[in-house]
Amino acid sequence: DAHYDPFSACELIENLSQGQGINRIKEIYGYG
């Protein structure tokens, strides 16, 4: 897939289950 999805990338890097990347990124960067 040519589209870069930072949430999916984060899930792969952090070994998270599908859909957890956004929560991790919120945690890291203080979104929300």
mmCIF entry with sequence, helices, sheets and N, C-alpha, C, O atoms, coordinates in Angstrom:
data_MODEL
# 
_entry.id   MODEL 
# 
_entity.id                         1 
_entity.type                       polymer 
_entity.pdbx_number_of_molecules   1 
# 
_entity_poly.entity_id                      1 
_entity_poly.type                           'polypeptide(L)' 
_entity_poly.nstd_linkage                   no 
_entity_poly.nstd_monomer                   no 
_entity_poly.pdbx_seq_one_letter_code       DAHYDPFSACELIENLSQGQGINRIKEIYGYG 
_entity_poly.pdbx_seq_one_letter_code_can   DAHYDPFSACELIENLSQGQGINRIKEIYGYG 
_entity_poly.pdbx_strand_id                 A 
# 
loop_
_entity_poly_seq.entity_id 
_entity_poly_seq.num 
_entity_poly_seq.mon_id 
_entity_poly_seq.hetero 
1 1  ASP n 
1 2  ALA n 
1 3  HIS n 
1 4  TYR n 
1 5  ASP n 
1 6  PRO n 
1 7  PHE n 
1 8  SER n 
1 9  ALA n 
1 10 CYS n 
1 11 GLU n 
1 12 LEU n 
1 13 ILE n 
1 14 GLU n 
1 15 ASN n 
1 16 LEU n 
1 17 SER n 
1 18 GLN n 
1 19 GLY n 
1 20 GLN n 
1 21 GLY n 
1 22 ILE n 
1 23 ASN n 
1 24 ARG n 
1 25 ILE n 
1 26 LYS n 
1 27 GLU n 
1 28 ILE n 
1 29 TYR n 
1 30 GLY n 
1 31 TYR n 
1 32 GLY n 
# 
_struct_asym.id          A 
_struct_asym.entity_id   1 
# 
loop_
_struct_conf.conf_type_id 
_struct_conf.id 
_struct_conf.pdbx_PDB_helix_id 
_struct_conf.beg_label_comp_id 
_struct_conf.beg_label_asym_id 
_struct_conf.beg_label_seq_id 
_struct_conf.pdbx_beg_PDB_ins_code 
_struct_conf.end_label_comp_id 
_struct_conf.end_label_asym_id 
_struct_conf.end_label_seq_id 
_struct_conf.pdbx_end_PDB_ins_code 
_struct_conf.beg_auth_comp_id 
_struct_conf.beg_auth_asym_id 
_struct_conf.beg_auth_seq_id 
_struct_conf.end_auth_comp_id 
_struct_conf.end_auth_asym_id 
_struct_conf.end_auth_seq_id 
_struct_conf.pdbx_PDB_helix_class 
_struct_conf.details 
_struct_conf.pdbx_PDB_helix_length 
HELX_P HELX_P1 AA1 PRO A 6  ? GLU A 14 ? PRO A 6  GLU A 14 1 ? 9 
HELX_P HELX_P2 AA2 GLY A 21 ? TYR A 29 ? GLY A 21 TYR A 29 1 ? 9 
# 
_struct_conf_type.id          HELX_P 
_struct_conf_type.criteria    ? 
_struct_conf_type.reference   ? 
# 
loop_
_atom_site.group_PDB 
_atom_site.id 
_atom_site.type_symbol 
_atom_site.label_atom_id 
_atom_site.label_alt_id 
_atom_site.label_comp_id 
_atom_site.label_asym_id 
_atom_site.label_entity_id 
_atom_site.label_seq_id 
_atom_site.pdbx_PDB_ins_code 
_atom_site.Cartn_x 
_atom_site.Cartn_y 
_atom_site.Cartn_z 
_atom_site.occupancy 
_atom_site.B_iso_or_equiv 
_atom_site.pdbx_formal_charge 
_atom_site.auth_seq_id 
_atom_site.auth_comp_id 
_atom_site.auth_asym_id 
_atom_site.auth_atom_id 
_atom_site.pdbx_PDB_model_num 
ATOM 1   N N  . ASP A 1 1  ? 0.852  -1.199 0.000  1.00 0.00 ? 1  ASP A N  1 
ATOM 2   C CA . ASP A 1 1  ? 0.000  0.000  0.000  1.00 0.00 ? 1  ASP A CA 1 
ATOM 3   C C  . ASP A 1 1  ? 0.886  1.247  0.000  1.00 0.00 ? 1  ASP A C  1 
ATOM 4   O O  . ASP A 1 1  ? 1.713  1.430  0.893  1.00 0.00 ? 1  ASP A O  1 
ATOM 5   N N  . ALA A 1 2  ? 0.708  2.089  -0.993 1.00 0.00 ? 2  ALA A N  1 
ATOM 6   C CA . ALA A 1 2  ? 1.523  3.291  -1.141 1.00 0.00 ? 2  ALA A CA 1 
ATOM 7   C C  . ALA A 1 2  ? 1.167  4.358  -0.117 1.00 0.00 ? 2  ALA A C  1 
ATOM 8   O O  . ALA A 1 2  ? 1.967  5.251  0.160  1.00 0.00 ? 2  ALA A O  1 
ATOM 9   N N  . HIS A 1 3  ? -0.036 4.266  0.444  1.00 0.00 ? 3  HIS A N  1 
ATOM 10  C CA . HIS A 1 3  ? -0.480 5.252  1.434  1.00 0.00 ? 3  HIS A CA 1 
ATOM 11  C C  . HIS A 1 3  ? 0.186  4.972  2.774  1.00 0.00 ? 3  HIS A C  1 
ATOM 12  O O  . HIS A 1 3  ? 0.065  3.875  3.320  1.00 0.00 ? 3  HIS A O  1 
ATOM 13  N N  . TYR A 1 4  ? 0.881  5.960  3.293  1.00 0.00 ? 4  TYR A N  1 
ATOM 14  C CA . TYR A 1 4  ? 1.533  5.812  4.595  1.00 0.00 ? 4  TYR A CA 1 
ATOM 15  C C  . TYR A 1 4  ? 0.553  6.126  5.709  1.00 0.00 ? 4  TYR A C  1 
ATOM 16  O O  . TYR A 1 4  ? -0.008 7.220  5.771  1.00 0.00 ? 4  TYR A O  1 
ATOM 17  N N  . ASP A 1 5  ? 0.356  5.168  6.578  1.00 0.00 ? 5  ASP A N  1 
ATOM 18  C CA . ASP A 1 5  ? -0.551 5.326  7.713  1.00 0.00 ? 5  ASP A CA 1 
ATOM 19  C C  . ASP A 1 5  ? 0.271  5.297  8.998  1.00 0.00 ? 5  ASP A C  1 
ATOM 20  O O  . ASP A 1 5  ? 0.703  4.227  9.428  1.00 0.00 ? 5  ASP A O  1 
ATOM 21  N N  . PRO A 1 6  ? 0.494  6.459  9.619  1.00 0.00 ? 6  PRO A N  1 
ATOM 22  C CA . PRO A 1 6  ? 1.334  6.502  10.819 1.00 0.00 ? 6  PRO A CA 1 
ATOM 23  C C  . PRO A 1 6  ? 0.772  5.679  11.964 1.00 0.00 ? 6  PRO A C  1 
ATOM 24  O O  . PRO A 1 6  ? 1.528  5.171  12.792 1.00 0.00 ? 6  PRO A O  1 
ATOM 25  N N  . PHE A 1 7  ? -0.551 5.541  12.020 1.00 0.00 ? 7  PHE A N  1 
ATOM 26  C CA . PHE A 1 7  ? -1.157 4.741  13.083 1.00 0.00 ? 7  PHE A CA 1 
ATOM 27  C C  . PHE A 1 7  ? -0.833 3.259  12.896 1.00 0.00 ? 7  PHE A C  1 
ATOM 28  O O  . PHE A 1 7  ? -0.483 2.566  13.851 1.00 0.00 ? 7  PHE A O  1 
ATOM 29  N N  . SER A 1 8  ? -0.955 2.780  11.651 1.00 0.00 ? 8  SER A N  1 
ATOM 30  C CA . SER A 1 8  ? -0.597 1.393  11.363 1.00 0.00 ? 8  SER A CA 1 
ATOM 31  C C  . SER A 1 8  ? 0.886  1.144  11.587 1.00 0.00 ? 8  SER A C  1 
ATOM 32  O O  . SER A 1 8  ? 1.280  0.103  12.113 1.00 0.00 ? 8  SER A O  1 
ATOM 33  N N  . ALA A 1 9  ? 1.707  2.113  11.183 1.00 0.00 ? 9  ALA A N  1 
ATOM 34  C CA . ALA A 1 9  ? 3.147  2.002  11.404 1.00 0.00 ? 9  ALA A CA 1 
ATOM 35  C C  . ALA A 1 9  ? 3.459  1.906  12.889 1.00 0.00 ? 9  ALA A C  1 
ATOM 36  O O  . ALA A 1 9  ? 4.286  1.096  13.307 1.00 0.00 ? 9  ALA A O  1 
ATOM 37  N N  . CYS A 1 10 ? 2.802  2.727  13.673 1.00 0.00 ? 10 CYS A N  1 
ATOM 38  C CA . CYS A 1 10 ? 2.987  2.711  15.122 1.00 0.00 ? 10 CYS A CA 1 
ATOM 39  C C  . CYS A 1 10 ? 2.574  1.362  15.697 1.00 0.00 ? 10 CYS A C  1 
ATOM 40  O O  . CYS A 1 10 ? 3.251  0.823  16.573 1.00 0.00 ? 10 CYS A O  1 
ATOM 41  N N  . GLU A 1 11 ? 1.458  0.814  15.202 1.00 0.00 ? 11 GLU A N  1 
ATOM 42  C CA . GLU A 1 11 ? 1.006  -0.496 15.650 1.00 0.00 ? 11 GLU A CA 1 
ATOM 43  C C  . GLU A 1 11 ? 2.066  -1.558 15.378 1.00 0.00 ? 11 GLU A C  1 
ATOM 44  O O  . GLU A 1 11 ? 2.332  -2.414 16.221 1.00 0.00 ? 11 GLU A O  1 
ATOM 45  N N  . LEU A 1 12 ? 2.667  -1.493 14.189 1.00 0.00 ? 12 LEU A N  1 
ATOM 46  C CA . LEU A 1 12 ? 3.714  -2.450 13.851 1.00 0.00 ? 12 LEU A CA 1 
ATOM 47  C C  . LEU A 1 12 ? 4.940  -2.284 14.737 1.00 0.00 ? 12 LEU A C  1 
ATOM 48  O O  . LEU A 1 12 ? 5.464  -3.258 15.277 1.00 0.00 ? 12 LEU A O  1 
ATOM 49  N N  . ILE A 1 13 ? 5.393  -1.046 14.882 1.00 0.00 ? 13 ILE A N  1 
ATOM 50  C CA . ILE A 1 13 ? 6.598  -0.753 15.664 1.00 0.00 ? 13 ILE A CA 1 
ATOM 51  C C  . ILE A 1 13 ? 6.408  -1.130 17.133 1.00 0.00 ? 13 ILE A C  1 
ATOM 52  O O  . ILE A 1 13 ? 7.280  -1.745 17.747 1.00 0.00 ? 13 ILE A O  1 
ATOM 53  N N  . GLU A 1 14 ? 5.273  -0.757 17.675 1.00 0.00 ? 14 GLU A N  1 
ATOM 54  C CA . GLU A 1 14 ? 5.000  -0.983 19.097 1.00 0.00 ? 14 GLU A CA 1 
ATOM 55  C C  . GLU A 1 14 ? 4.394  -2.365 19.361 1.00 0.00 ? 14 GLU A C  1 
ATOM 56  O O  . GLU A 1 14 ? 4.131  -2.731 20.507 1.00 0.00 ? 14 GLU A O  1 
ATOM 57  N N  . ASN A 1 15 ? 4.175  -3.133 18.271 1.00 0.00 ? 15 ASN A N  1 
ATOM 58  C CA . ASN A 1 15 ? 3.553  -4.454 18.366 1.00 0.00 ? 15 ASN A CA 1 
ATOM 59  C C  . ASN A 1 15 ? 2.188  -4.380 19.051 1.00 0.00 ? 15 ASN A C  1 
ATOM 60  O O  . ASN A 1 15 ? 1.895  -5.158 19.960 1.00 0.00 ? 15 ASN A O  1 
ATOM 61  N N  . LEU A 1 16 ? 1.365  -3.442 18.609 1.00 0.00 ? 16 LEU A N  1 
ATOM 62  C CA . LEU A 1 16 ? 0.034  -3.246 19.152 1.00 0.00 ? 16 LEU A CA 1 
ATOM 63  C C  . LEU A 1 16 ? -0.996 -3.951 18.283 1.00 0.00 ? 16 LEU A C  1 
ATOM 64  O O  . LEU A 1 16 ? -0.746 -4.220 17.108 1.00 0.00 ? 16 LEU A O  1 
ATOM 65  N N  . SER A 1 17 ? -2.148 -4.248 18.858 1.00 0.00 ? 17 SER A N  1 
ATOM 66  C CA . SER A 1 17 ? -3.242 -4.813 18.093 1.00 0.00 ? 17 SER A CA 1 
ATOM 67  C C  . SER A 1 17 ? -3.866 -3.743 17.205 1.00 0.00 ? 17 SER A C  1 
ATOM 68  O O  . SER A 1 17 ? -3.707 -2.547 17.448 1.00 0.00 ? 17 SER A O  1 
ATOM 69  N N  . GLN A 1 18 ? -4.584 -4.194 16.164 1.00 0.00 ? 18 GLN A N  1 
ATOM 70  C CA . GLN A 1 18 ? -5.206 -3.278 15.212 1.00 0.00 ? 18 GLN A CA 1 
ATOM 71  C C  . GLN A 1 18 ? -6.064 -2.247 15.933 1.00 0.00 ? 18 GLN A C  1 
ATOM 72  O O  . GLN A 1 18 ? -6.877 -2.593 16.791 1.00 0.00 ? 18 GLN A O  1 
ATOM 73  N N  . GLY A 1 19 ? -5.879 -0.986 15.582 1.00 0.00 ? 19 GLY A N  1 
ATOM 74  C CA . GLY A 1 19 ? -6.683 0.084  16.150 1.00 0.00 ? 19 GLY A CA 1 
ATOM 75  C C  . GLY A 1 19 ? -6.104 0.715  17.403 1.00 0.00 ? 19 GLY A C  1 
ATOM 76  O O  . GLY A 1 19 ? -6.638 1.709  17.895 1.00 0.00 ? 19 GLY A O  1 
ATOM 77  N N  . GLN A 1 20 ? -5.018 0.155  17.931 1.00 0.00 ? 20 GLN A N  1 
ATOM 78  C CA . GLN A 1 20 ? -4.433 0.695  19.155 1.00 0.00 ? 20 GLN A CA 1 
ATOM 79  C C  . GLN A 1 20 ? -3.378 1.758  18.877 1.00 0.00 ? 20 GLN A C  1 
ATOM 80  O O  . GLN A 1 20 ? -2.990 2.499  19.780 1.00 0.00 ? 20 GLN A O  1 
ATOM 81  N N  . GLY A 1 21 ? -2.914 1.837  17.642 1.00 0.00 ? 21 GLY A N  1 
ATOM 82  C CA . GLY A 1 21 ? -1.879 2.808  17.283 1.00 0.00 ? 21 GLY A CA 1 
ATOM 83  C C  . GLY A 1 21 ? -2.283 4.236  17.589 1.00 0.00 ? 21 GLY A C  1 
ATOM 84  O O  . GLY A 1 21 ? -1.478 5.024  18.086 1.00 0.00 ? 21 GLY A O  1 
ATOM 85  N N  . ILE A 1 22 ? -3.537 4.571  17.290 1.00 0.00 ? 22 ILE A N  1 
ATOM 86  C CA . ILE A 1 22 ? -4.013 5.941  17.533 1.00 0.00 ? 22 ILE A CA 1 
ATOM 87  C C  . ILE A 1 22 ? -3.980 6.272  19.014 1.00 0.00 ? 22 ILE A C  1 
ATOM 88  O O  . ILE A 1 22 ? -3.645 7.396  19.388 1.00 0.00 ? 22 ILE A O  1 
ATOM 89  N N  . ASN A 1 23 ? -4.318 5.322  19.853 1.00 0.00 ? 23 ASN A N  1 
ATOM 90  C CA . ASN A 1 23 ? -4.285 5.554  21.298 1.00 0.00 ? 23 ASN A CA 1 
ATOM 91  C C  . ASN A 1 23 ? -2.855 5.763  21.780 1.00 0.00 ? 23 ASN A C  1 
ATOM 92  O O  . ASN A 1 23 ? -2.594 6.611  22.633 1.00 0.00 ? 23 ASN A O  1 
ATOM 93  N N  . ARG A 1 24 ? -1.934 4.983  21.227 1.00 0.00 ? 24 ARG A N  1 
ATOM 94  C CA . ARG A 1 24 ? -0.518 5.093  21.587 1.00 0.00 ? 24 ARG A CA 1 
ATOM 95  C C  . ARG A 1 24 ? 0.034  6.448  21.160 1.00 0.00 ? 24 ARG A C  1 
ATOM 96  O O  . ARG A 1 24 ? 0.763  7.096  21.911 1.00 0.00 ? 24 ARG A O  1 
ATOM 97  N N  . ILE A 1 25 ? -0.317 6.868  19.954 1.00 0.00 ? 25 ILE A N  1 
ATOM 98  C CA . ILE A 1 25 ? 0.152  8.161  19.450 1.00 0.00 ? 25 ILE A CA 1 
ATOM 99  C C  . ILE A 1 25 ? -0.433 9.302  20.275 1.00 0.00 ? 25 ILE A C  1 
ATOM 100 O O  . ILE A 1 25 ? 0.271  10.265 20.577 1.00 0.00 ? 25 ILE A O  1 
ATOM 101 N N  . LYS A 1 26 ? -1.697 9.211  20.639 1.00 0.00 ? 26 LYS A N  1 
ATOM 102 C CA . LYS A 1 26 ? -2.304 10.203 21.537 1.00 0.00 ? 26 LYS A CA 1 
ATOM 103 C C  . LYS A 1 26 ? -1.536 10.275 22.849 1.00 0.00 ? 26 LYS A C  1 
ATOM 104 O O  . LYS A 1 26 ? -1.291 11.358 23.381 1.00 0.00 ? 26 LYS A O  1 
ATOM 105 N N  . GLU A 1 27 ? -1.160 9.111  23.363 1.00 0.00 ? 27 GLU A N  1 
ATOM 106 C CA . GLU A 1 27 ? -0.413 9.015  24.616 1.00 0.00 ? 27 GLU A CA 1 
ATOM 107 C C  . GLU A 1 27 ? 0.950  9.693  24.482 1.00 0.00 ? 27 GLU A C  1 
ATOM 108 O O  . GLU A 1 27 ? 1.357  10.469 25.346 1.00 0.00 ? 27 GLU A O  1 
ATOM 109 N N  . ILE A 1 28 ? 1.648  9.387  23.387 1.00 0.00 ? 28 ILE A N  1 
ATOM 110 C CA . ILE A 1 28 ? 2.990  9.931  23.169 1.00 0.00 ? 28 ILE A CA 1 
ATOM 111 C C  . ILE A 1 28 ? 2.955  11.441 22.965 1.00 0.00 ? 28 ILE A C  1 
ATOM 112 O O  . ILE A 1 28 ? 3.730  12.175 23.579 1.00 0.00 ? 28 ILE A O  1 
ATOM 113 N N  . TYR A 1 29 ? 2.053  11.902 22.102 1.00 0.00 ? 29 TYR A N  1 
ATOM 114 C CA . TYR A 1 29 ? 2.069  13.302 21.674 1.00 0.00 ? 29 TYR A CA 1 
ATOM 115 C C  . TYR A 1 29 ? 1.064  14.177 22.411 1.00 0.00 ? 29 TYR A C  1 
ATOM 116 O O  . TYR A 1 29 ? 1.036  15.392 22.217 1.00 0.00 ? 29 TYR A O  1 
ATOM 117 N N  . GLY A 1 30 ? 0.239  13.563 23.254 1.00 0.00 ? 30 GLY A N  1 
ATOM 118 C CA . GLY A 1 30 ? -0.712 14.337 24.038 1.00 0.00 ? 30 GLY A CA 1 
ATOM 119 C C  . GLY A 1 30 ? -1.891 14.874 23.246 1.00 0.00 ? 30 GLY A C  1 
ATOM 120 O O  . GLY A 1 30 ? -2.461 15.907 23.595 1.00 0.00 ? 30 GLY A O  1 
ATOM 121 N N  . TYR A 1 31 ? -2.261 14.170 22.173 1.00 0.00 ? 31 TYR A N  1 
ATOM 122 C CA . TYR A 1 31 ? -3.465 14.547 21.434 1.00 0.00 ? 31 TYR A CA 1 
ATOM 123 C C  . TYR A 1 31 ? -4.698 14.260 22.278 1.00 0.00 ? 31 TYR A C  1 
ATOM 124 O O  . TYR A 1 31 ? -4.660 13.441 23.197 1.00 0.00 ? 31 TYR A O  1 
ATOM 125 N N  . GLY A 1 32 ? -5.785 14.940 21.959 1.00 0.00 ? 32 GLY A N  1 
ATOM 126 C CA . GLY A 1 32 ? -7.046 14.699 22.660 1.00 0.00 ? 32 GLY A CA 1 
ATOM 127 C C  . GLY A 1 32 ? -7.081 15.415 23.982 1.00 0.00 ? 32 GLY A C  1 
ATOM 128 O O  . GLY A 1 32 ? -8.071 15.323 24.708 1.00 0.00 ? 32 GLY A O  1 
# 
